Amino acid sequence: MASPFLQSRFAVRAIQPRAVAAYSDVEGYATHDMAAVPVCSAICLDPQLPESIMLDQTESTTLALNDALSTDAQYFEYTSSANPIGAKLISRVPYRSFAASLYDSGPTRIVPLDLSAELGCPGPATGPGLAAHFVRIVAGETIAVAPNATSMVFYAIDGSGIAAQGDVRFQFAGGDFFTMPGGAEVQLTAESTTRLYYVNDAPLLTYLGVAPAAARFTPTLYPAERAAQELQKVSAAPGARQRNRVSILLGNARFPQTRTVTHSLWAMFGVVAPGTTQKPHRHQSIALDFISACEPGCYTLVGTELDAQGNIVDPQRVDWEPGMAFVTPPGYWHAHFNESGANGYVIPIQDAGLQTYLRSLDIRFAR
């Protein structure tokens, strides 16, 4: 413990986050800049003290501060820790399906498709970086959403209404897609009883500990009629039935590199024709799949491995029903089948905008 003499010559001052404690180079003493230290105790040095005493006390305080800053530091052997999923240190994204019965009747409400308990993260979260929701709005009522997110993607399942954010206000109807940037509340008013499927990237921002600083795009509407026309063009093109996917991607002119619906999110509108199979493929983005229309006999197989013939080994089967959603975990092989007599329509929303920008999407198709 320092003597009363030393205590009288030293004063300890708490520095708040982002504060700077700077000491000018008076009488040969060193300059101290504590700007990089979030919270610390800075020594106010008395230039009348002998230099040897001053240096000893500064060194002691520095060692104490270094010890405090090292409290959370850990060190791991590489081979046992480089794959936290394989070591069961972090959970895989689980399979899960969510039935239309969760929102096909009842009062106005938002139904989070929440897997945060399985993921070990704050909720609501359907994947590590995305949260999906069913929304039901009774005619004449309004619901508001204001997540800490950069991107919101909506698909109007049925009904009609008005979407408003700031000075932007527009009508939507069943089959429309629309996107809204984060950072401002979105109000949804139903003209007739309305159901929507809605995905945002709030879990990603929660994990990073950030909030949106600026909108990266403006509200954008994708009318149902135009989306259907574009999908019909693709479906009617030569060789369409032999393609791995018969689909269109929704894009935004502000993101020409990724060709995605927002800078973080990716949205597809796809059809599986009667009597066809869309063979297995995989990607590193999670897929939150919504089924907008189908007949019994449409289903998806999901699994981790392929056999020598390119079929999924020990797959999980997900039978489609209109208005349902299900999770395809990242890196898993999945294939769509239609053994019914009518088209089946699937709308996957993924974090592939971010994955594409990071050059890590890694889409692969079975041969």
C-alpha positions in Angstrom: 0.0 0.0 0.0 1.3 3.5 -0.8 2.5 5.7 2.0 0.4 8.8 3.1 3.0 10.9 1.3 2.4 9.0 -2.0 -1.4 9.0 -1.5 -1.3 12.8 -1.1 0.7 13.2 -4.3 -1.5 10.8 -6.5 -5.1 11.2 -7.4 -7.1 8.5 -9.2 -9.8 9.8 -11.6 -12.5 7.6 -13.3 -12.5 8.1 -17.1 -15.9 7.5 -18.7 -16.3 5.6 -22.0 -14.9 7.5 -25.0 -13.3 10.1 -22.7 -9.7 11.2 -23.2 -7.2 11.8 -20.5 -4.3 13.6 -22.0 -1.3 14.9 -20.1 1.0 17.2 -21.8 4.8 16.7 -21.9 5.5 19.1 -19.0 9.1 19.1 -17.6 10.0 16.0 -19.5 7.2 13.8 -18.3 5.6 11.4 -20.9 2.3 12.2 -22.6 -0.5 9.7 -21.6 -3.4 9.2 -24.0 -6.1 6.9 -22.6 -8.6 7.4 -25.5 -8.5 3.8 -26.5 -9.4 2.5 -23.0 -13.2 2.3 -22.5 -13.2 2.7 -18.7 -10.2 3.0 -16.6 -8.5 4.9 -13.8 -6.0 7.5 -14.9 -3.3 8.7 -12.6 -2.9 12.4 -12.2 0.8 12.8 -11.7 2.4 15.5 -9.5 5.5 16.8 -11.4 7.1 17.6 -8.0 7.5 13.9 -7.2 10.8 12.3 -8.0 10.8 10.6 -11.4 11.7 7.2 -10.1 8.7 7.2 -7.7 6.4 8.4 -10.5 7.5 5.6 -12.9 7.2 2.9 -10.2 3.6 3.9 -9.4 2.7 4.2 -13.1 4.1 0.7 -13.8 2.1 -0.7 -10.8 -1.1 0.9 -12.0 -0.5 -0.4 -15.6 0.0 -3.9 -14.3 -3.2 -3.8 -12.3 -5.1 -2.4 -15.3 -3.7 -5.1 -17.6 -4.7 -7.8 -15.1 -8.3 -6.4 -15.1 -8.4 -6.3 -18.9 -7.2 -9.9 -19.1 -10.0 -11.3 -17.0 -12.1 -12.5 -20.0 -9.1 -13.7 -22.1 -9.1 -17.4 -22.9 -6.9 -19.7 -25.0 -8.0 -22.9 -26.8 -6.2 -25.8 -28.5 -7.1 -25.5 -32.2 -8.3 -29.0 -33.2 -10.7 -29.3 -30.3 -12.2 -25.8 -30.8 -12.1 -24.8 -34.4 -15.4 -26.6 -35.2 -17.8 -25.7 -32.3 -20.7 -27.5 -33.9 -18.7 -30.8 -34.2 -17.6 -30.4 -30.6 -21.2 -29.7 -29.6 -20.2 -26.3 -28.2 -22.9 -24.6 -30.3 -26.2 -26.0 -31.5 -27.1 -26.7 -35.1 -30.0 -24.9 -36.7 -32.9 -27.3 -36.0 -35.4 -28.7 -38.5 -38.8 -27.2 -37.7 -42.1 -26.6 -39.5 -44.9 -24.2 -38.5 -48.5 -24.9 -39.5 -50.9 -22.4 -41.0 -53.3 -23.1 -38.1 -51.1 -20.8 -36.0 -52.6 -17.7 -37.7 -55.5 -18.7 -39.9 -58.1 -17.5 -37.5 -58.5 -15.3 -34.4 -57.6 -11.7 -33.4 -54.9 -9.4 -34.9 -51.5 -10.6 -33.8 -47.9 -11.4 -34.8 -46.8 -15.0 -34.3 -43.0 -15.2 -34.1 -41.6 -18.5 -35.4 -39.2 -18.6 -32.5 -36.4 -21.2 -32.2 -34.2 -19.1 -29.9 -34.2 -21.6 -27.1 -32.8 -24.3 -29.4 -30.3 -21.8 -30.9 -29.2 -20.5 -27.5 -29.7 -16.8 -28.5 -32.0 -14.0 -27.6 -35.4 -14.2 -29.2 -37.4 -14.1 -31.3 -35.1 -15.9 -33.8 -35.8 -18.5 -36.4 -32.2 -18.8 -37.3 -28.9 -17.2 -36.0 -29.5 -14.1 -38.1 -33.1 -14.1 -39.2 -36.6 -14.0 -37.5 -39.7 -15.1 -39.4 -43.3 -14.3 -38.4 -46.8 -15.0 -39.3 -49.0 -11.9 -39.2 -52.8 -11.7 -39.0 -54.7 -8.4 -39.1 -58.4 -8.2 -38.8 -60.2 -5.9 -41.2 -60.0 -2.3 -40.1 -57.2 -2.8 -37.6 -53.6 -1.8 -37.6 -50.5 -3.4 -36.3 -47.0 -1.9 -36.0 -43.6 -3.5 -36.3 -40.3 -1.8 -35.4 -37.6 -4.4 -35.0 -33.9 -3.5 -34.5 -33.2 -4.6 -38.1 -31.8 -3.4 -41.4 -34.3 -5.3 -43.6 -37.9 -6.4 -43.5 -39.4 -8.6 -46.2 -43.2 -9.2 -46.4 -45.3 -11.5 -48.5 -49.1 -10.8 -48.5 -50.7 -14.2 -48.3 -54.2 -12.9 -48.7 -56.4 -9.9 -48.0 -55.4 -6.3 -48.7 -54.2 -3.3 -46.8 -52.0 -0.2 -46.5 -48.3 -0.2 -45.5 -46.8 3.0 -44.2 -43.3 4.0 -43.1 -42.5 7.7 -42.5 -43.7 9.6 -45.5 -44.2 6.5 -47.7 -47.6 5.0 -47.9 -48.9 2.4 -50.4 -51.5 -0.3 -50.9 -50.8 -4.0 -51.0 -52.9 -7.1 -51.8 -52.6 -10.9 -51.8 -49.6 -12.2 -53.7 -47.6 -8.9 -53.4 -44.1 -8.8 -51.9 -42.7 -5.7 -50.4 -39.6 -4.7 -48.5 -39.0 -2.0 -45.8 -35.7 -0.7 -44.4 -35.0 -0.8 -40.7 -34.7 2.1 -38.4 -38.3 3.3 -38.5 -41.7 1.8 -37.5 -43.9 0.2 -40.2 -47.6 0.4 -39.8 -49.8 -2.2 -41.5 -53.5 -1.5 -41.8 -55.9 -4.2 -43.1 -58.7 -3.1 -45.5 -59.9 -6.7 -45.4 -58.7 -9.4 -43.1 -55.1 -10.0 -44.1 -52.4 -12.6 -43.5 -48.7 -12.0 -44.2 -45.4 -13.8 -43.9 -42.7 -11.5 -42.6 -38.9 -11.9 -42.1 -36.3 -9.6 -40.7 -32.6 -9.7 -39.8 -33.0 -8.5 -36.2 -31.2 -11.5 -34.6 -28.0 -10.6 -36.6 -28.0 -7.1 -35.3 -28.6 -8.3 -31.7 -25.6 -10.6 -32.0 -23.4 -7.8 -33.3 -24.7 -5.4 -30.7 -25.5 -2.7 -33.3 -28.5 -0.7 -34.6 -29.1 0.6 -38.1 -27.4 3.9 -38.7 -29.0 4.6 -42.2 -31.5 3.0 -44.5 -29.7 1.1 -47.3 -32.8 1.1 -49.6 -36.3 2.6 -49.8 -39.6 0.8 -49.4 -40.0 -1.4 -52.5 -43.2 -3.1 -53.9 -43.2 -6.3 -56.0 -46.8 -6.6 -57.3 -48.3 -10.1 -57.5 -49.2 -9.8 -61.2 -45.7 -8.8 -62.3 -44.0 -11.5 -60.1 -46.4 -14.2 -61.6 -45.6 -13.0 -65.1 -41.9 -13.2 -64.6 -42.2 -16.7 -63.1 -44.3 -17.8 -66.0 -41.6 -16.7 -68.4 -39.1 -18.8 -66.6 -41.5 -21.8 -66.5 -42.2 -21.6 -70.2 -38.6 -21.3 -71.3 -37.0 -24.3 -73.2 -35.6 -26.9 -70.8 -37.3 -25.5 -67.8 -38.4 -28.9 -66.5 -34.7 -30.0 -66.5 -33.6 -27.1 -64.4 -32.6 -27.6 -60.8 -34.9 -24.8 -59.8 -37.7 -23.1 -61.7 -37.8 -19.8 -59.9 -37.2 -16.0 -60.0 -35.1 -14.0 -57.5 -36.5 -10.7 -56.3 -33.8 -8.0 -56.7 -33.2 -4.4 -55.9 -31.4 -1.9 -58.2 -29.3 -0.7 -55.2 -27.6 -4.1 -54.9 -26.3 -5.0 -58.4 -23.5 -7.2 -57.0 -25.6 -9.5 -55.0 -28.9 -9.3 -57.0 -30.8 -9.7 -53.8 -34.0 -8.2 -52.4 -32.0 -6.3 -49.7 -28.3 -6.1 -48.9 -28.8 -8.8 -46.2 -31.8 -10.8 -47.4 -32.6 -13.0 -50.4 -36.1 -13.9 -51.6 -37.1 -16.4 -54.2 -40.5 -17.2 -55.8 -40.5 -20.7 -57.2 -42.8 -23.3 -58.7 -42.6 -27.1 -58.7 -44.7 -28.4 -61.6 -46.9 -31.5 -61.3 -44.9 -34.7 -61.7 -41.5 -33.1 -61.4 -38.6 -33.3 -59.0 -36.2 -30.5 -58.3 -33.0 -32.3 -57.4 -30.9 -31.8 -54.3 -28.9 -28.6 -53.7 -27.3 -26.9 -50.7 -26.0 -23.5 -49.6 -24.5 -22.0 -46.5 -27.4 -19.6 -45.9 -30.4 -20.7 -43.9 -33.7 -21.0 -45.8 -36.9 -20.0 -44.2 -39.4 -21.6 -46.7 -43.0 -20.5 -47.0 -45.5 -22.5 -49.0 -48.0 -20.2 -50.7 -50.0 -22.8 -52.6 -50.0 -26.6 -53.2 -52.0 -29.8 -53.3 -51.4 -32.9 -51.3 -48.4 -34.8 -52.7 -45.9 -31.9 -52.6 -43.0 -32.3 -50.1 -39.3 -31.6 -49.4 -36.6 -34.0 -48.4 -33.8 -32.6 -46.3 -30.5 -34.2 -45.1 -26.8 -33.9 -44.6 -25.4 -36.3 -47.1 -25.8 -37.7 -50.6 -25.3 -41.2 -51.8 -23.4 -42.2 -55.0 -26.6 -41.7 -57.1 -27.1 -38.1 -55.8 -30.0 -38.9 -53.5 -30.3 -37.6 -49.9 -29.3 -40.2 -47.3 -31.8 -40.7 -44.4 -33.8 -37.6 -45.3 -36.2 -35.6 -43.1 -39.5 -35.3 -45.0 -41.6 -32.1 -44.9 -45.1 -32.5 -46.4 -46.3 -29.2 -47.7 -49.6 -27.5 -46.9 -50.7 -24.0 -48.0 -49.7 -21.3 -45.5 -47.0 -23.3 -43.7 -43.4 -22.5 -43.2 -40.4 -24.7 -42.5 -36.6 -24.3 -41.8 -33.9 -25.7 -44.1 -30.7 -25.5 -42.0 -27.6 -24.1 -43.7 -25.4 -26.6 -45.5 -28.1 -29.3 -45.7 -29.1 -30.9 -49.0 -32.8 -30.5 -49.9 -34.9 -31.5 -52.8 -38.6 -30.7 -53.8 -41.1 -33.1 -55.1 -44.6 -32.7 -56.6 -46.6 -35.9 -56.9 -49.9 -34.0 -57.1 -51.8 -32.7 -60.2 -51.3 -29.0 -59.6 -48.4 -26.5 -59.3 -46.7 -26.1 -55.9 -45.3 -22.7 -55.0 -42.5 -22.1 -52.5 -41.0 -18.8 -51.2 -37.6 -19.2 -49.5 -36.3 -16.1 -47.7 -32.6 -16.4 -46.6 -29.7 -14.5 -45.3 -28.0 -15.0 -48.7 -27.7 -11.3 -49.4 -25.1 -11.2 -46.6 -23.6 -14.6 -47.5 -23.3 -13.6 -51.2 -21.5 -10.3 -50.3 -19.1 -12.2 -48.0 -18.5 -14.7 -50.9 -19.4 -17.6 -48.6 -22.8 -18.7 -50.0 -21.3 -21.8 -51.7 -24.3 -23.1 -53.7 -23.8 -26.7 -54.8 -26.1 -29.0 -56.9 -26.3 -32.7 -57.0 -25.0 -34.2 -60.2 
